[in-house]
Amino acid sequence: MQFQVTYIEFDTEGDDEMTAYDKDELHSEYIGTIWEADDGDDLIEELTCASGWCIKSIDYRIILDDIDVPECEAPFEIDYTTQD
């Protein structure tokens, strides 16, 4: 499945060297990004591995692009004899 991160907060409280600007930059790097994962837990693990930070809070949406729509052929005939 594909997930799009809509909000994320990393657990950066233990790092005294990280400024507020750095924290904002870290968060903005991941907002809006699309990730391939099996489920929400797998998404968190993927993001943790990629960023190097544990995730404190996250919101995401599932992207549904694999919807199977059956194809059908419907003949469309116009009967011009009944039109003025």
Backbone as CSV, one residue per row, in Angstrom:
resi,resn,N_x,N_y,N_z,CA_x,CA_y,CA_z,C_x,C_y,C_z
1,MET,0.837,-1.186,0.000,0.000,0.000,0.000,0.874,1.238,0.000
2,GLN,0.288,2.314,-0.478,1.008,3.580,-0.442,0.377,4.496,0.604
3,PHE,1.240,5.193,1.328,0.819,6.107,2.379,1.415,7.480,2.102
4,GLN,0.652,8.528,2.383,1.174,9.885,2.297,1.162,10.484,3.693
5,VAL,2.319,10.954,4.133,2.454,11.541,5.464,1.831,12.935,5.443
6,THR,0.841,13.154,6.322,0.203,14.469,6.406,0.684,15.263,7.618
7,TYR,1.182,14.569,8.643,1.748,15.214,9.825,2.710,14.223,10.460
8,ILE,3.804,14.737,10.953,4.753,13.868,11.658,5.498,14.683,12.708
9,GLU,5.714,14.052,13.846,6.508,14.665,14.914,7.505,13.626,15.391
10,PHE,8.762,13.979,15.319,9.822,13.076,15.749,10.157,13.323,17.213
11,ASP,10.647,12.304,17.878,11.048,12.415,19.280,12.490,12.908,19.338
12,THR,12.650,14.232,19.333,13.983,14.850,19.330,14.317,15.509,20.666
13,GLU,13.579,15.175,21.709,13.769,15.832,23.009,15.121,15.560,23.638
14,GLY,15.745,14.430,23.346,17.032,14.104,23.951,18.217,14.794,23.300
15,ASP,17.990,15.459,22.165,19.087,16.092,21.436,19.097,17.597,21.720
16,ASP,20.022,18.024,22.590,20.109,19.436,22.957,20.731,20.285,21.859
17,GLU,21.454,19.681,20.931,22.112,20.431,19.862,21.154,20.792,18.725
18,MET,19.998,20.159,18.670,19.057,20.395,17.572,18.229,21.645,17.874
19,THR,18.304,22.612,16.972,17.566,23.865,17.156,16.120,23.696,16.691
20,ALA,15.291,24.670,17.010,13.891,24.649,16.566,13.820,24.672,15.043
21,TYR,14.721,25.411,14.422,14.769,25.458,12.955,15.092,24.075,12.384
22,ASP,16.055,23.389,12.985,16.422,22.045,12.528,15.257,21.076,12.677
23,LYS,14.509,21.192,13.776,13.353,20.333,13.998,12.279,20.586,12.946
24,ASP,12.037,21.857,12.635,11.057,22.198,11.602,11.489,21.679,10.236
25,GLU,12.767,21.796,9.943,13.290,21.290,8.670,13.127,19.772,8.579
26,LEU,13.400,19.083,9.676,13.252,17.636,9.708,11.802,17.245,9.451
27,HIS,10.886,17.916,10.118,9.462,17.608,9.937,9.010,17.910,8.512
28,SER,9.421,19.039,7.981,8.968,19.434,6.642,9.548,18.536,5.545
29,GLU,10.659,17.853,5.833,11.237,16.918,4.861,10.302,15.748,4.577
30,TYR,9.470,15.401,5.547,8.642,14.205,5.437,7.161,14.498,5.183
31,ILE,6.713,15.716,5.427,5.308,16.069,5.184,5.029,16.014,3.684
32,GLY,3.991,15.268,3.314,3.615,15.153,1.913,4.311,14.045,1.156
33,THR,5.289,13.399,1.767,6.010,12.334,1.071,5.159,11.064,1.012
34,ILE,5.393,10.280,-0.016,4.641,9.047,-0.219,5.575,7.864,0.021
35,TRP,5.088,6.907,0.794,5.885,5.750,1.191,5.132,4.470,0.871
36,GLU,5.869,3.457,0.510,5.319,2.126,0.284,5.537,1.321,1.565
37,ALA,4.440,0.776,2.125,4.531,-0.002,3.355,3.378,-1.004,3.399
38,ASP,3.529,-2.028,4.237,2.493,-3.050,4.368,1.300,-2.552,5.178
39,ASP,1.588,-1.769,6.229,0.537,-1.233,7.094,1.103,-0.037,7.859
40,GLY,0.332,0.513,8.788,0.766,1.685,9.540,2.019,1.449,10.368
41,ASP,2.121,0.269,10.960,3.308,-0.059,11.758,4.556,-0.150,10.886
42,ASP,4.387,-0.733,9.713,5.514,-0.828,8.781,5.926,0.555,8.292
43,LEU,4.949,1.432,8.095,5.249,2.817,7.700,6.094,3.509,8.759
44,ILE,5.725,3.345,10.010,6.488,3.958,11.110,7.911,3.427,11.132
45,GLU,8.060,2.131,10.922,9.403,1.546,10.902,10.225,2.087,9.730
46,GLU,9.597,2.211,8.560,10.289,2.762,7.389,10.753,4.193,7.654
47,LEU,9.881,5.005,8.218,10.225,6.406,8.497,11.298,6.516,9.573
48,THR,11.232,5.672,10.574,12.239,5.673,11.637,13.610,5.312,11.077
49,CYS,13.649,4.297,10.227,14.922,3.895,9.623,15.467,4.976,8.696
50,ALA,14.597,5.604,7.921,15.041,6.621,6.960,15.529,7.885,7.649
51,SER,14.845,8.287,8.708,15.188,9.559,9.362,16.232,9.402,10.463
52,GLY,16.272,8.231,11.081,17.168,8.033,12.220,16.564,8.502,13.529
53,TRP,15.287,8.853,13.528,14.595,9.343,14.719,13.353,8.507,14.982
54,CYS,13.036,8.308,16.261,11.782,7.664,16.622,10.629,8.633,16.358
55,ILE,9.479,8.099,16.081,8.315,8.929,15.764,7.448,9.061,17.000
56,LYS,7.143,10.290,17.336,6.315,10.591,18.492,4.833,10.601,18.113
57,SER,4.528,11.162,16.942,3.154,11.275,16.473,3.150,11.325,14.950
58,ILE,2.135,10.708,14.338,2.065,10.703,12.882,0.611,10.637,12.423
59,ASP,0.323,11.318,11.331,-0.943,11.211,10.623,-0.601,10.937,9.175
60,TYR,-1.406,10.116,8.550,-1.162,9.779,7.151,-2.481,9.439,6.486
61,ARG,-2.434,9.378,5.164,-3.600,8.921,4.417,-3.147,7.798,3.499
62,ILE,-4.050,6.878,3.265,-3.769,5.759,2.377,-4.158,6.178,0.964
63,ILE,-3.274,5.954,0.032,-3.525,6.312,-1.364,-4.102,5.084,-2.061
64,LEU,-5.309,5.228,-2.536,-6.002,4.129,-3.214,-5.896,4.330,-4.714
65,ASP,-4.868,3.785,-5.305,-4.710,3.918,-6.741,-4.802,2.572,-7.447
66,ASP,-5.010,1.513,-6.701,-5.058,0.175,-7.278,-6.489,-0.351,-7.367
67,ILE,-7.444,0.538,-7.505,-8.834,0.111,-7.547,-9.110,-0.556,-8.895
68,ASP,-9.582,-1.770,-8.845,-9.916,-2.494,-10.064,-11.332,-2.143,-10.489
69,VAL,-11.452,-1.547,-11.628,-12.750,-1.199,-12.171,-13.008,-2.122,-13.351
70,PRO,-14.096,-2.863,-13.294,-14.345,-3.779,-14.409,-14.642,-3.007,-15.692
71,GLU,-14.066,-3.498,-16.758,-14.324,-2.881,-18.053,-15.577,-3.500,-18.640
72,CYS,-16.396,-2.667,-19.230,-17.595,-3.188,-19.869,-17.835,-2.400,-21.150
73,GLU,-18.401,-3.098,-22.093,-18.736,-2.457,-23.349,-20.250,-2.341,-23.417
74,ALA,-20.711,-1.141,-23.511,-22.144,-0.906,-23.628,-22.395,-0.226,-24.966
75,PRO,-23.005,-0.929,-25.892,-23.275,-0.296,-27.187,-24.278,0.842,-27.016
76,PHE,-23.989,1.920,-27.658,-24.845,3.093,-27.585,-25.324,3.405,-28.992
77,GLU,-26.601,3.161,-29.203,-27.176,3.402,-30.524,-28.159,4.546,-30.430
78,ILE,-28.156,5.403,-31.402,-29.063,6.536,-31.454,-30.121,6.251,-32.512
79,ASP,-31.350,6.436,-32.106,-32.461,6.259,-33.032,-32.877,7.643,-33.509
80,TYR,-32.409,8.013,-34.697,-32.689,9.340,-35.231,-34.127,9.478,-35.756
81,THR,-34.846,8.418,-35.864,-36.207,8.489,-36.440,-37.201,9.141,-35.497
82,THR,-36.915,9.162,-34.206,-37.852,9.750,-33.252,-37.518,11.186,-32.904
83,GLN,-36.458,11.734,-33.437,-36.076,13.110,-33.135,-36.608,14.061,-34.190
84,ASP,-36.986,15.275,-33.792,-37.455,16.301,-34.719,-36.325,16.981,-35.430
